[in-house]
């Protein structure tokens, strides 16, 4: 099952996007619909709201007067937190009940207006944000829904900012145009990203990128932060730390457009225990990789680090992203083992030593250029191996000289 988190500010156009996704085959779980359901007459939700805000939030038939509740709940942060504290847990419980009944190969689209505010974004393998400028949303809500302008502005002010939404967005859908344009954008996202993602996940297939270097992308660290948050949520306490590693973590370094992430665990047994959780997060296991290539040979000695020549200490587990829009390689390594430490050291060493960074870029360019069009990542890594073996020694010498610690 692939779970999509969909969000956006009030009036941004989420309903239009969910309608398109539903037409494409998605199962839509609408938090607003559920939120109304859990506060219907006779529910524990409505009773809790009356206790918190008073009987005057009820209509004569004892159903909820939503405008009266909004007037109280959106007047300050404490009142809004009280409202969310009552409704959010009930909505979450009902949402999980619904999702438990859908097929295993389904794509579930969860329309959650407060996805960012509730901190739920990392729980989804993919987050879609529908965006429209605040003033455009105000005009839409006043003109099309007849809402009071002051109420609209108060609700917008109480929700996440555009910057906060951008920080969690894997996909940003701009709804500044017509509904027809938005529907086409949503359809394209479904056909070219969501549907292939779902197929890959069902087949437990990780996306492989061709060995092609691209210019350094200043958004790589931002993309990595989203992935790290997702992996932290998936692994829970079994992950000792989760780090952005590899070339995309080094500022200004050209690289393959693949984000490398390292999950540090206590043992390879723990790494194996995480396989199902990582699959649910969108990262199936890659079974043809077991150990790192760039390890020192028997002649390479580093003060106090001779144990790094033990081949067993270079084993790992690897998962890859099933999302065709964000190729990712997730390395699970054991805390304190040389491959785990060197992955962290290598980024810091290259960042602190421009000459080494320039050398490495040249090595990468030559390695990529030497491969045939269908060259594999294993061949690419093998071409870099002689330089990396020496770099291992140099990096640890630097670490000793500056007192670096992982």
PEWOBEL-V237579 format. One record per residue. PSI is psi in degrees with one decimal (NA if undefined). Layout:
# PEWOBEL-V237579
psi->PSI
psi->PSI
This chain:
# PEWOBEL-V237579
psi->135.7
psi->122.6
psi->124.6
psi->129.5
psi->121.4
psi->131.1
psi->177.8
psi->160.3
psi->162.6
psi->131.4
psi->6.9
psi->-25.1
psi->24.3
psi->-41.1
psi->-37.7
psi->-38.3
psi->-43.5
psi->-34.4
psi->-41.8
psi->-44.7
psi->-37.2
psi->-41.3
psi->-30.1
psi->-7.6
psi->-0.4
psi->150.2
psi->112.6
psi->129.0
psi->107.7
psi->114.4
psi->-33.8
psi->-40.8
psi->-44.6
psi->-38.4
psi->-34.3
psi->-37.0
psi->-40.8
psi->-3.5
psi->25.2
psi->160.8
psi->134.4
psi->-3.4
psi->158.9
psi->-27.2
psi->-47.2
psi->-39.7
psi->-41.8
psi->-37.2
psi->-41.6
psi->-41.2
psi->-33.8
psi->-36.2
psi->-10.9
psi->161.8
psi->-19.4
psi->2.9
psi->6.7
psi->147.4
psi->169.4
psi->-29.3
psi->9.9
psi->16.3
psi->168.3
psi->130.3
psi->98.9
psi->-35.6
psi->-39.7
psi->-39.6
psi->-43.8
psi->-39.1
psi->-32.2
psi->-41.4
psi->-25.1
psi->15.5
psi->-23.5
psi->168.9
psi->-40.1
psi->-43.0
psi->-39.7
psi->-39.2
psi->-36.4
psi->-45.7
psi->-50.3
psi->-36.3
psi->-25.2
psi->-48.7
psi->-42.2
psi->-46.9
psi->-36.9
psi->-40.9
psi->-43.7
psi->-41.9
psi->-44.4
psi->-38.6
psi->-44.1
psi->-34.7
psi->-42.0
psi->-46.4
psi->-32.3
psi->-19.5
psi->4.0
psi->158.8
psi->154.9
psi->-28.1
psi->15.5
psi->157.7
psi->114.3
psi->121.3
psi->113.3
psi->107.6
psi->105.7
psi->101.1
psi->-37.9
psi->38.2
psi->-43.9
psi->-48.3
psi->-33.1
psi->-5.1
psi->21.4
psi->-9.5
psi->-43.4
psi->-10.4
psi->-7.2
psi->137.3
psi->-22.2
psi->133.7
psi->126.0
psi->127.3
psi->127.4
psi->127.3
psi->141.8
psi->146.9
psi->150.0
psi->-43.9
psi->-36.5
psi->-39.4
psi->-38.9
psi->-46.5
psi->-41.9
psi->-46.4
psi->-34.7
psi->-46.5
psi->-40.1
psi->-31.1
psi->-7.3
psi->23.7
psi->152.3
psi->137.2
psi->-41.2
psi->-39.2
psi->-42.8
psi->-47.8
psi->-35.5
psi->-39.8
psi->-41.3
psi->-42.8
psi->-29.2
psi->-12.2
psi->174.3
psi->153.5
psi->166.5
psi->-39.2
psi->-40.7
psi->-37.8
psi->-40.2
psi->-34.5
psi->-25.9
psi->-4.6
psi->120.7
psi->-31.8
psi->131.0
psi->110.0
psi->116.4
psi->116.4
psi->52.2
psi->-4.2
psi->-147.4
psi->165.9
psi->-32.7
psi->-40.9
psi->-43.5
psi->-42.1
psi->-38.4
psi->-41.8
psi->-45.1
psi->-40.0
psi->-41.2
psi->-42.2
psi->-42.6
psi->-50.1
psi->-35.3
psi->-11.4
psi->-54.1
psi->-49.9
psi->-46.2
psi->-37.0
psi->-47.8
psi->-43.0
psi->-44.9
psi->-40.5
psi->-43.2
psi->-38.6
psi->-3.5
psi->46.3
psi->123.9
psi->142.2
psi->131.7
psi->130.4
psi->146.4
psi->153.9
psi->93.3
psi->122.4
psi->142.3
psi->155.3
psi->148.5
psi->130.6
psi->117.2
psi->-12.9
psi->-3.7
psi->-46.8
psi->-38.2
psi->-43.1
psi->-40.3
psi->-36.5
psi->-39.2
psi->-42.3
psi->-42.7
psi->-45.9
psi->-39.5
psi->-41.7
psi->-36.3
psi->-44.4
psi->-38.9
psi->-38.2
psi->-25.3
psi->-140.5
psi->-6.8
psi->-15.7
psi->121.5
psi->-33.5
psi->156.5
psi->124.3
psi->147.6
psi->122.2
psi->-174.3
psi->-175.8
psi->-33.8
psi->-10.3
psi->-5.4
psi->116.7
psi->131.3
psi->4.5
psi->122.2
psi->147.6
psi->168.6
psi->146.8
psi->62.7
psi->124.5
psi->125.3
psi->131.2
psi->139.5
psi->127.6
psi->120.1
psi->127.7
psi->168.4
psi->-30.0
psi->164.3
psi->-24.9
psi->-40.2
psi->-39.9
psi->-42.1
psi->-34.0
psi->-23.6
psi->-2.5
psi->-45.5
psi->-40.4
psi->-39.8
psi->-35.5
psi->-43.9
psi->-30.1
psi->-5.0
psi->13.8
psi->86.4
psi->157.8
psi->143.5
psi->114.9
psi->-5.8
psi->13.1
psi->125.8
psi->-27.7
psi->165.9
psi->148.6
psi->-42.6
psi->67.9
psi->155.4
psi->151.2
psi->178.6
psi->-21.7
psi->-14.1
psi->113.0
psi->140.4
psi->131.7
psi->128.7
psi->11.7
psi->25.6
psi->-26.9
psi->-12.3
psi->-9.8
psi->-5.0
psi->112.0
psi->-32.4
psi->-26.1
psi->8.3
psi->9.1
psi->156.4
psi->178.1
psi->149.1
psi->135.9
psi->153.7
psi->157.9
psi->139.6
psi->-4.7
psi->114.6
psi->-16.6
psi->-8.8
psi->76.7
psi->133.2
psi->142.6
psi->122.3
psi->115.1
psi->124.0
psi->114.9
psi->156.8
psi->135.9
psi->127.9
psi->-13.4
psi->153.5
psi->-36.3
psi->-34.9
psi->-43.3
psi->-40.7
psi->-32.7
psi->-37.6
psi->-42.4
psi->-42.1
psi->-42.3
psi->-45.6
psi->-38.6
psi->-47.6
psi->-40.1
psi->-35.8
psi->-10.9
psi->90.4
psi->-34.1
psi->-42.2
psi->-38.3
psi->-44.0
psi->-42.4
psi->-47.2
psi->-39.9
psi->-42.7
psi->-42.5
psi->-44.4
psi->-43.3
psi->-42.5
psi->-40.5
psi->-44.2
psi->-39.7
psi->-26.0
psi->-11.8
psi->150.2
psi->171.4
psi->-32.2
psi->24.0
psi->146.8
psi->163.7
psi->-31.7
psi->-41.7
psi->-39.3
psi->-46.1
psi->-38.1
psi->-36.6
psi->-28.7
psi->-13.7
psi->-44.8
psi->-42.5
psi->-39.5
psi->-33.3
psi->-44.0
psi->-35.1
psi->-32.7
psi->-47.8
psi->-46.6
psi->-41.1
psi->-40.9
psi->-32.3
psi->-41.1
psi->-43.0
psi->-42.2
psi->-38.0
psi->-28.7
psi->-0.7
psi->31.7
psi->142.4
psi->147.3
psi->NA
